[in-house]
């Protein structure tokens, strides 16, 4: 709060006000050493962006009254802020969504036009490309990332192999991006030459990729905390990528899968607490690795739900969010902190799991993770900033997770140049209650794991293929007639059951033209 505002408050509320008493009051404030004195100004809120991994639209109680998973902390967070009903990850799988969040750019514009990286994939974010962390760091923020990175690291290749990176030791996509490498060719004694610190973060404590992908190890400030010198044979390899599944590979001695989520939560609390010693506001990007496999709740959370290990792990995610919120409260940070909670894509939750547990992780949406259907990319999205965002409010505005960069710039009144954040539109007018729709947003694009695009404008959605384009069966269908895509009116048909592709050729053409324009030109802010 500015001293001008304090002056007015003091003058208007204290009988017998005089300037001398106000001066003594200010002197008292300056002499105190409490956390409240170190609050950033109202113009620069702290920003905490919590990203769950594979959490479904129907998992939270505040989104699905029939959910069998208790999520009291997230339900309470929704009651304190704004809940979005039409929020979308830009992709239906991990890596491309994370790229989109940090860069404000669709990942299909990058060197990874389809698919995900693995644990030894090279750094995906281009060296010259600014991220939301760069933007906030330049605005005076202390920036940190704690959690699952999954955007590639430039591991150092052993000197004798540096001139021989080829298809024999690496997986290389059609545009030359190394998406995975043979770890035997990596020198783990040297720090990777590209990681979060190269992309705007002051501090990082990360897992390289998903918790079911090796190497199983932590890196702090782009250096390995412990070398991955041991090997794991993998676990639950016959479960169909469910349960406590993880792949075989390199692992650090003593690495415990069920301690990863608590470790990241503790590191996040420390990061927030340490900023109380600084004058800067902070930005914390907190990408939890859960409830993505392996489903490994600690003993405290086992058998807490009727949805097996997945439900228990999701309840644990909720509890960890609660610990972060409690830390903000304890430091008097909550009032001036924008907290956003969302998920990177839909849940990995098969029809067999729906039948077994009678729980719909994607709610009433069709499909699941990786799909072009709504269940693949429509995600929970909750935003809280007391007195700035109306408590208990619900928005039907269509938004994309690529919005973070432009929204932060809008809040801070920072100009964003046209050479980055091409697909980021500020949702601050919606959050603040100024508008009900995102200004200037013509459409949003989603992308499935098998390269299906979904174009959304208003109630209309076009999918550029037949089938789910992802994990749901049938995945890819070759049509025997002129039906080459899918068209749905989500207002009339939220379950995407009635394909209007052949009945409404004008609408199909309109949405196709929008997609082609986006592909060729991108769009301005």
Secondary structure as UniProt FT lines:
FT   HELIX           3..13
FT   TURN            15..16
FT   HELIX           19..31
FT   HELIX           35..38
FT   TURN            42..43
FT   STRAND          46..53
FT   TURN            57..59
FT   TURN            61..63
FT   TURN            65..66
FT   HELIX           72..80
FT   STRAND          82..88
FT   HELIX           94..103
FT   HELIX           107..109
FT   TURN            110..111
FT   TURN            119..120
FT   TURN            127..128
FT   HELIX           132..138
FT   TURN            139..140
FT   STRAND          142..148
FT   HELIX           159..161
FT   TURN            162..163
FT   TURN            167..169
FT   STRAND          170..172
FT   TURN            174..175
FT   STRAND          178..181
FT   HELIX           183..185
FT   TURN            188..189
FT   HELIX           196..199
FT   STRAND          203..207
FT   TURN            211..212
FT   STRAND          218..220
FT   TURN            221..222
FT   STRAND          223..224
FT   STRAND          230..232
FT   TURN            237..238
FT   STRAND          249..251
FT   TURN            253..254
FT   HELIX           257..259
FT   HELIX           260..275
FT   TURN            276..277
FT   STRAND          282..291
FT   HELIX           299..301
FT   TURN            302..303
FT   HELIX           308..330
FT   TURN            331..332
FT   HELIX           334..336
FT   STRAND          337..343
FT   HELIX           351..357
FT   TURN            361..364
FT   TURN            369..370
FT   HELIX           374..377
FT   STRAND          378..384
FT   TURN            386..388
FT   TURN            391..392
FT   STRAND          393..400
FT   HELIX           401..403
FT   HELIX           404..412
FT   TURN            418..419
FT   TURN            422..423
FT   HELIX           428..431
FT   TURN            432..433
FT   TURN            439..440
FT   STRAND          444..447
FT   TURN            449..450
FT   STRAND          453..457
FT   TURN            458..459
FT   STRAND          460..463
FT   STRAND          486..489
FT   TURN            490..492
FT   TURN            494..495
FT   TURN            501..503
FT   HELIX           505..521
//
